[in-house]
Amino acid sequence: MAGAAPRTVICLLRHDLRSHDSEVLRWAQNNADYVIPLYCFDPRQHLRTYYYGFPKTGSYRLKFLLESVKDLRQTLKKKGSNLVVRKGNPEDVVHDLITQLGTVAAVAFHEEVTKEELDVEKALQRVCAQHGVKIQTFWASTLYHRDDLPFSHISRLPDVYTQFRKAVEAQAKVRPTVQMPDQLKPLAPGIEDGCIPAPEEFGQKDPLTEPRTAFPCSGGETQALMRLQHYFWDTNLVASYKETRNGLIGIDYSTKFAPWLALGCISPRYIYEQIRKYEKERTANQSTYWVIFELLWRDYFRFVALKYGTRIFLQKGLQDKEVPWKKDPKLFDAWKEGRTGVPFVDANMRELAATGFMSNRGRQNVASFLTKDLGLDWRMGAEWFEYLLVDYDVCSNYGNWLYSAGIGNDPRENRKFNMIKQGLDYDSNGDYVRLWVPEIQCVKGGEIHTLWALSNAALSQAGIALGETYPLPVILAQEWSRYINQKPSKRDHPPRGRKDPSDTPRQHKDRGVDFYFSRNKDLS
């Protein structure tokens, strides 16, 4: 009597480019004779953004993605498997593989929450239904599992982060990471692994190396795990994270986990387990807790996207609020090119354009400037970030922009950042501005933040002609005048780090929410 036909499972990988803590790979390992880990370069991700038509994926993120795919292939090969790579719509690639193999037991993937990804999932369901193939899905993108939230239904998710955080911390538990086997099942016979494409195939070039970057890292699970090892165990930097996280220059002011988290090269549950281990073996303090606090922000924006669906992309936002947003292309060009004449804004925007990265503190400020000072449509900023950020995560990006625009999850009405105060607080000597706006680097100290208030003699001595060598400000906000010629003393500086709204001193409540877990980027 002939044995049963071998079972083949296709594992479609998307934002889960890792071999550790992977429910999809573990399930396939336990339920198949042949496992096909598959990554598709979906051409739709290289078209244009929805409203303003910017390129959807910029060169820095593409480079990071290609490195991550390459790294996962090498890791899987060491485990007796491989990563099958194809260019094409995932539903078409899966259809072709099912047809080629003749019989496939199941297609497995981790679930996503936003429209483009959900459209792929619906198309996969149609393809699998046509071929009589089972679909097996898992939830794995967040620290806390969707099914473990202490709310009866996602519609009951609180609209304020602090309420969410307190409920989850009190009533939910983080599931342990999935233990993975050392060796994985092989690919099905006759399946070619396929070539990893070059940037040129997407109309891009490899970006030039920028020595000033705060994120000089490569993509992939291997690098992500090395970064955690460095930041936690080799240097103990995590123990002072809360004090340094609002930095602007260099790699080690923050964890910089965000780019790897965005592609799933590192699991949030693995970070959590390592934090708990560190707290047990080394030290537990506000800084170690703050890493978890930031992972919870990342979770929150994903669950907000699950609750509100496509409303996170709409002009009126979650609050269905009518705001007379402007669409002035000249003002927007000044913002995106770092030519606003406000040095702290310009430095951040130039860093983003040159490196694909910006600190969390910078993100909060340039978003506030675009939406509150310039009054431009927040979606222009959100789509510009989508194009350029190496750590772009759809839920965190749009959640944070809605928050900054005052139409999302901010419990405080009309939060607005003071660009001059922020510059003096976080770049008091002007070193960050001088790094990215070299044409004004001869201005000494904090006065670099308010060039228009300097005397003609001082400007001339610094080689600056406002309106010629550096722009005049596109706007002067009334509240900036309080900080002209002010030299902040160290004791004037507010505490470094975003506070939870429930415990923030009143005078510092304008600090905002951190853009992305990104402390990797870290965000503030």
N, C-alpha and C positions, 0 to 999 in steps of 0.2 A: 504494500500500500504506500503510495507516494506521500511524502511529508507535505505539510502545509506550505503554501507559497510564502516566500520571505516578505515581511512587512516593511514598507518604506514610508518614512515620514519626512516631509519637507518642513523645515523650520525657517520661516521668513523673519529675518532680523531687520529691524529698522532703527529705533533709538535704544538699542540694547546690544551694543557692539562689545560684548565681553564674554568670557568663558566662566567667570565666577558668578554665583548667585543668579543662575539663569533657569527659571522654572521651565521654559520652553525646551531648552536643551536636555534638562534632566528628564522631563516627561518623555521626550522622544527616545532618549537612551533606554528608558525602562519599557517602552512600548513598541520598539521597532528592531528590525535586524539591520536595516540600512537607514542612516540619518543624513539628510542633505541640508546643512546650514546654508542659507541663501541670502545674499545681499543684492538688491537691485538699485542701480543708479536710475532713479525715476526722472525722465526728462522734464516732467512738469515742475520739478523743483529747481529748474534752471531757466525758467521763463521769466515773467515780470510780475511784480507785486500788484495786488488787486486794484487799488485805487489810483496810485500815482506812477505805476509803471517803472519802478526802479528794478535793476537786476535782482532776482530773488535770492541768489546765493553768490556772495562775493568771494574773492580769491583766497582770503585768509581762512574762511570756514571750509571752503572746498579743499584746501591743502590739508587742513586738520582732519577732515573726513577721509581723504585718501590715505593719510598716514594711519588712521584708526582702522580702516578696512585692511590695509596691508599687515598691520600688527596682529589683528585677529586671525588672519589667514595663517600667519607664522605660528601663533599659539595653538590653533586647532590642528595644524600639521604635527606638532610635537605630541599631540594627544591621539594621533592615529586617524584624524579626520581631515577636513579641509573646509575652506569657505568657497562656495560656488558664487561667482560674481557675474552678473549680467547687466547690460544696459537695456532699459525698457520699463514699461509700466508693470508693476509687480503682478497684477492679475493676468497680463498676457504671458509673462515669463512662467508663471505657475501653470497656466494652461498648456504651454508648450512642453514643460517638464512632465506633466501628467500624461500628455499624449505620447511623448518619447518613451516613458517608462512602461506605459500600458496599464500598470496598476499602482496606485498610491493609497496607503491606508488612511493618511490624515495630513492636513496642513495645519501647522501650529504657529501661533504668533502671540506677542504681548499686545494687549489692547491700548489704543490711544484715545484721545478725547476731543480733538478738534476736526473741523470739517474735511479738510483734504485727506487726512489720515483715515477718517471714518468712511469716506467715499471709497478708498482703496479696500477697506475691510468689507464693505457691501459688495464691491465687484468680485472680491475673492469668494465670498459666499455664493454668488451666482455661478462662478466657474466651478466651484467644488460641487454644488448641487447638480449641475449638468453632468458631472462625471461620477456622481455617487461617492464623493470623497468626504470624509468627516472633517469638520473644523474643530480645532481644540484651541481655546484662548486662555490667557492668564493675565492677571493684573500685576504689574511689577515696577511701575515708574515712580512710585512714591515711597516715602519712609513708612508711613502708616498705610495699611491696605485699605482700599475702598470699602470692603465689607466689614472692617473693624471700626469704622467711624461711629461715634456715639450719637448719631442722628438717625431717626427712623427712616428717612429718605433723603437723597441728595438735595431735594428742594428745601429741606430744613437746615441746610448748611448756613451758619451765621454769616451775615454780610460784613462783619467786623472781625479782623484777624484775632484780636485779643480774646474774643469770646470763643472762637474756634480753638485757639491754642490752649486755653484753660480747660476746655471740655476734653480735648484729646489727651492732654497730659494727665488729667485726673482719671479718665475712664477708658482709655485705649492702651494697648500694648503693641510694641513694634515686634513683628514676627522675626524669628531668627533667619539668617541667610540660609539659602539652599546649599546643602553639601553636594559638591560635584565629584564625579569619578575622575581618576587620574587619566584613564583612557576612554575614548569615545568610540561609538560604532562607526564603521567606515561609510564612505559614500557608496551609493548603488553603482554597480558595474556600468561602465560606458558613459558615465556623466563627466564631462570635462569641467575643470574648475573655472576656466575663463580668465581673461586678462583684466587686471585692474586698469581702468582708463587713465590717460594722462590729462592734465588740466586743459590742454589745447582742444581736447574733444568736446569740451563744454564752452569753447570760445574764451578761455581764460589763460593767464600765464601764471607761473609760480611767482608769488609776491617776493619782492626784494627783502632781504634781511634788514631789519631796522634795529640798530644797536640801542636805541632809547627805550625799546618796548618793555613793558612791565609783565609781559607774558611770552618769554622766549622758549616756549615748550612745544613739544610735538604731540600729535594725537596718538591715541591707542591706550588699551588697558595696561600695558606694561609701564608706560610713562605715568599713568594715573596712579598706579600702586606705588611707584617710586616717589611720586610727589607726596603722597600721604606718609610714606615712611620717612621722608625728609622733614616734612612739616611737623609731624608728631614726634617720632621716636629719635631721629638723629639730632634735632636742634631744639626740641621743646618749644618751638615757636607757637604752637597751639595754646600754650599756657598764658601767652600774653596777647592772644588774638584780639580780644575786645579792646585793648588799648591801642593797637596798631592798625586796626582794620579800616580806618578812615584815611590811610595813607594814599599817596598819589604816585610815588616814584619807586620803582624796583619791584622785584617779584615777591619778596617775603613779607610785605605788610599784610598779606591776607592769604587764605588757603589756595586760591586760584583753582578750586575744584570745578568751577562752573562749566568750562568748555567740555571737560570729560563727562560731567553729569548730563549735559545736554545730549550727548550721543550715547549715553549709557555705557561708557567705557569703565565707569566705576558705579557701584551700586550704593544708593543712599543708606541702605541697611548695613552694608559693610562699613561705611564711614561711621555710622552709629555704634556698631559693635567695637570698632577700634577706639572711639571716644570713650566708651564705657570701660574698655580694657585699660586705656591710658589713665582714666580717673582712678581706677583701682590700684594700678601699679606705680603711678607717678604723682599726679595731683588732680584734684577736682576743684574748679573755681568758676567764676563768672565767664571766663574766656572759653573754657571747654564746653560749658552749657551753651554759649552763644553760637557755636557751630551747629548744635542741634536746633537752636532757635531759628537759624537761617534755613536749615533744611525744612523746617516746618513752614516757613514762608513759601518755599518752593512748592511744598505739598499743597498749601492753601490755594495758590493761584491755579494749580492743576484741578483742584476740586471746584473752584469758582468756574473754570471753563466747562467742567462737567455739568454744573448746575445751569449755567446761562447759555451754553451752546454758542451759536453764531453772534449773539448779542455782544460778545467781547470785541467784535470787529466793527461794530456799527458806530456811526458818528455820535449818536446820543448816549452810547455807553450803557452801563448796567442800570443807571438811574433814569433812562429815557429823558434826559435833560436837554432842552434846546439851548445851545450856546452859539452865538453868532461868530463861528470860527472864520478866520480869513484864509485865503489861499494865495497870498502875495508871493509870486515866484522869486522876486528879487530879495525879499527878506529871507525866504527859505534858503536861497543860494548862499547868502551871507552866513547864515547859521551853519549849514552843512559844510561849508568850506573854511570855517573858522575865520571869518572876516567881519564879525559883528562890531569890532571896536571895543568889546568888553573882554579884556585879556583872559580872565579865568574861563569864560565860555569858549573862547577861541582855542586856548591851549587844549582843552578837552576834546573839542571837535577835530582838531588836527591829529591828536593822538589816535582817535578812533579811525580816521581815514588812513593813517600811516601804518597802523598795527592791527586793526580789527578788535582792539580792546580799549576799555575805559573803566576807570574805578567806579565803584558804586556811588561814591560822593559826587564824582563828575556826572554820572548818569542822572542823579536826582536834580542836579543844578541845571544841566542843559535842557532837560525835559521841562522843568519849571520855567526856564527862560523862554522856550519856544511857545509854551501854552499860555503862560500867565503874563509875561512881559510883551511878547510879540503877538499873542492872540491867534497864532496859526493853528490850523487843523492838527490835532494831536496825531492823526493817522499818518501825516507826512513824516513826523518824527519816528513813529512806530515802524513804518515801512523802511525808513532809512537805516534804523538799527537792524531790522530784519536782514537787509542787504549786507551790512558790514560786520556785524558782531560775530566773532569767532565762537562765542558761547550762546548764540541765539537759541532760545527756547520759546516756542510760540506762546505757551501759557504765561510764563514769567514776563516775557516782553510786553505782551498786550495787557496783562494784569497791572504791570507797573506803569505803563503809559496811561491807562484809564485812571489809575490812582493819582498820578501827577496832574492829569487834566481836570481832576475834581468830579469825575463822572463814574468812578469805580468804587473801591472798597475803603476809601478814606473817610473815617467818621467825622473829620473836621472840615468844615466848610472853608473854601477859599484859601487853602494852604498855599503860600507863595514863598519861595526862597529869595533872600536878598543876596544878589550875586557878589556884592562887594564885601558884605559881612562874611559870607561863606569863603570867599577867597582869602580874606584876612585870617579867618579861623583855621583854615586847613592848609594854607600856603602862605603863612604869615610873612616869610622873607621873600616870597616870589620865586623861589627856585624852580618850582614846577612850571610856572609861566615862562621863565627864561629858557627852560629846556625845550619847550614846544613852540615858542614865539620868539625866535632868535633876533628878529629885527628890532625888538625893544629891550634886548638883554642888558643894555648899558644903564638902564634905570635901576638904581639900588633899592633894596629892601621892599617893603610892602607897598610903597608908592606906585609900583608897577601896576597895581590893580586899578588905579584911578588916574591914568595918564592925562585925561582931559582937564584935570584939576591942577596940573603942574604949570609952572610959569613957562613962558616962551624961552627964557634963558636955560631953564633946566632941560626942556625938551631939546633945544638946540645942542646943548652939551652932550646929550645922549644920542645925538644923531637922528632924532625923530622929527618928522614933519607930519603932523596929524592931517589925515585926508590925502596924504601922498605916500609916505613910507609905511604908514599903518592907518587903518580907517578911523574916522571919527565914530563914536558910538551910534548905532542905528536907533538907539532909544536911551533915554536917561530916566530911570525910575526915581520918583521923588524920595523914596525911603533910602536911596543910596547916599544922599547928602550927609546923613548922620555919621558916615564912616569915612568921609573924605579927610585926608591928612591924619587919620587916627593911627597911632602906632600901638597895636595891641600888646599888652604885657602877657606873660605866660599865664598868669592867674585869671586873665580875662577869657582864656580859651575854654569853651564848653568841653565837657567830657567827650572823649573820642568814642563814637559808636552810636548806632541808632538805638534809641530806647524803645521798649515796648510802650505803646501809648498809655498803658495803665500805670506805669511807674516813671514816666518822664517828668522831670521838673518843668513847671510851666514855662520858664524862660527858654527852654530848649525844644519846645514842642514842634518847631518847624523843621525838625530833622528828617522827617519823611521815612519812607519805607525803603528797604534795601533792594536795589535792583538785582534780582536774581540771586540765587543762592550765591551766586557768584561771589562768593567771597572769594571765590576763586577769582573772580575777577575782582575780586571781591569788591565787591561791590562797594562799599562805601568808602 
